[in-house]
């Protein structure tokens, strides 16, 4: 990685003047390109996926579903009550009133029964055909670029060098958790332990699982990969896993954005847009490593 020292005026030992910082070239063009391709793809897949979910807003376990089976684990719907129509969300038999957001939503006086509201779906109106086209297009963009990234990152050592946690990383895990809890961040060349674990979980667990469960729900893929459905516990279980992965990815995104804001949004965004990242002064970085 290239680096450029950003020197500050010399200061005495007891001076509070800013110390020298360094700009390093942390993110390659390929890393930045795939990051934004995945972000865009997941955005459109999420909103179109919620539109697809609205066509059947229930999740089951097993291979079958319907009134003859008692295997519903999640549902969003609407019901008539003495107070009028109400929306609800049911999780493992526990029902919650979610009127106005889930189950029953819309402008005042124009509410309609729909699982996810119009502002959270693509298209905003009910159009299953368009939603499927959008969803599958970006799913293939994500799948193709992820496969290329995995092969390239194995060949050039990016996974081993930058993402795989080492023994020292695991030893520093308790300190890293404490630093994050105190919103105390160290800007260094390498990812910290929690970053490696989070990015690894997304890249090597959640995204592959989302792709596999998506393929398992496709009737045309059953002829090509007939074992996949059974491996995942049936099409209905695959759909439930697919939805669960989506929820986890949304959770990761929220935490990711919060950490960017807390760690310094200008520096973090510059890194993923231009590749250049400002690290802590060398003395501070070494001190943080010793304390960990």
GILINPE-V751475 format. One record per run of one state. SS is the DSSP state (H for helix, E for strand, - for the rest). FROM is the first residue (numbers start at 1). TO is the last residue. If there is no record, write none. Layout:
BEGIN
SS|FROM|TO ; SS|FROM|TO
END
This chain:
BEGIN
-|1|2 ; E|3|6 ; -|7|20 ; E|21|25 ; -|26|28 ; H|29|54 ; -|55|57 ; E|58|60 ; -|61|71 ; E|72|81 ; -|82|83 ; E|84|91 ; -|92|93 ; E|94|97 ; -|98|101 ; E|102|105 ; -|106|111 ; E|112|116 ; -|117|117 ; H|118|120 ; -|121|127 ; H|128|155 ; -|156|157 ; H|158|163 ; -|164|166 ; H|167|171 ; -|172|172 ; H|173|181 ; -|182|192 ; H|193|216 ; -|217|218 ; H|219|224 ; -|225|225 ; H|226|231 ; -|232|234 ; H|235|274 ; -|275|275 ; E|276|279 ; -|280|281 ; H|282|291 ; -|292|292
END
